[in-house]
């Protein structure tokens, strides 16, 4: 006899318990977990809940290459041209703070922290010229970077065909999934995984968030979401769109040949070698842009072939390595390439952060501190203006944001 699993309307109402918190954070990626962490640091008395639809790091935060780079997804000269010198410098400094906070606040061994620097490599002579001419601006921003010519670049990473590079000594790499899990564990928040938020009901005293099994109530809510944000906050649908990235992992190489993370072709490709000597390689989206403007989690032969061709072209010793795994992940892209942070329209007790444009590890931990300050402080946090959605209300900013993106943001 089948066991009855249905419920009447009376039973369902009884089953859906309502739990109250001081703050609810929606989203179990690096930004959401970091927000919970900094709320615990800023105000330990706060009762904080973290709601995640699947498991911690299930989306982009657990599917990327684990690069902790400074600056945006683009090269610094592009940032200066797009945002102006002052904003480009502040963005670089914000992401440098992110890197330094990770090193100072957390136990690096818990997430395989490596801070040996990073290489931004040029796939063309024109790109190398852009990197070289960006160096004075980078140094003015406090970036410890040096230019390497083609021979030095290729010798350093066992490569062929790169035209030069910038070596940034503060570049770092992590196991991104372990980082997310570690930050969540250190936050002290009540973590509720497998709790997708299906609806938000705003009231005079905050919001009630409905999941399939429970209701959660709080006077303040943080939405730390990527392309899923418009499902819960439709009013901000114009500031984020879904883009897919693809990666692969090889079998272990016979030695460590790529000692630092490599970010090349204006962000179009990226590669690192893990401690187990496996290579992680991703990118290629720029060659298949229309197909990758999707929320579907799937690899495609075309993009995977582009990634393999890049790997074998620039690392001639790699064709003998078998491919052990292929995967994809979707990211939230903003109109102008930098994150968008603000208060929920008509509901200032709610705040959101989205649109990290494939560079969430470079922003996430520091962004959590900004969001915690925005939620718990009466004053506007420093640096909030860098990410405010009001920038899209200016006609010139709208025009710039709608311009074709000539860089190739990744999920590193």
Number of C-alpha atoms within 10 A of each C-alpha: 3 4 5 6 5 8 10 8 9 8 10 12 11 10 12 15 12 14 13 16 16 15 26 28 28 28 30 30 31 28 32 32 34 30 34 33 25 24 27 19 16 15 12 14 10 16 17 26 24 25 28 24 18 15 17 26 22 17 22 26 30 21 22 29 27 27 27 30 29 26 24 24 27 20 19 23 21 19 22 17 10 16 17 12 16 10 15 24 22 15 22 23 17 20 24 22 18 23 25 14 14 18 15 9 9 15 14 17 12 14 20 17 20 19 18 14 20 26 27 26 29 27 19 16 13 11 19 25 14 17 26 19 14 19 19 14 16 22 13 11 17 13 20 16 20 17 21 21 17 19 14 14 24 20 12 14 19 15 21 17 16 21 21 26 29 23 20 20 16 18 25 22 25 21 22 26 21 18 30 26 21 19 27 24 15 16 22 20 23 16 20 17 15 15 19 18 21 12 15 17 11 16 10 8 11 19 20 21 24 19 18 12 14 15 17 20 23 22 18 21 28 26 25 27 26 27 20 21 24 16 14 17 16 12 13 18 14 12 22 25 23 20 25 26 29 26 26 21 21 20 17 18 17 9 10 17 18 19 18 25 29 23 26 22 20 25 26 21 27 28 25 25 23 21 12 11 18 20 24 22 25 33 29 28 26 18 14 12 14 10 14 22 17 16 17 13 14 15 18 14 8 13 23 21 12 17 24 18 14 18 22 16 15 17 18 13 15 17 14 11 16 12 15 11 11 17 17 20 23 28 32 26 26 22 23 24 21 25 26 26 25 21 19 18 13 9 15 13 20 24 21 22 24 28 27 27 27 29 32 31 32 28 27 28 28 24 29 24 23 21 28 25 20 20 23 14 11 8 9 12 15 10 13 16 15 17 17 15 17 12 16 19 9 10 10 11 17 14 12 16 19 12 11 9 13 10 16 21 25 29 32 30
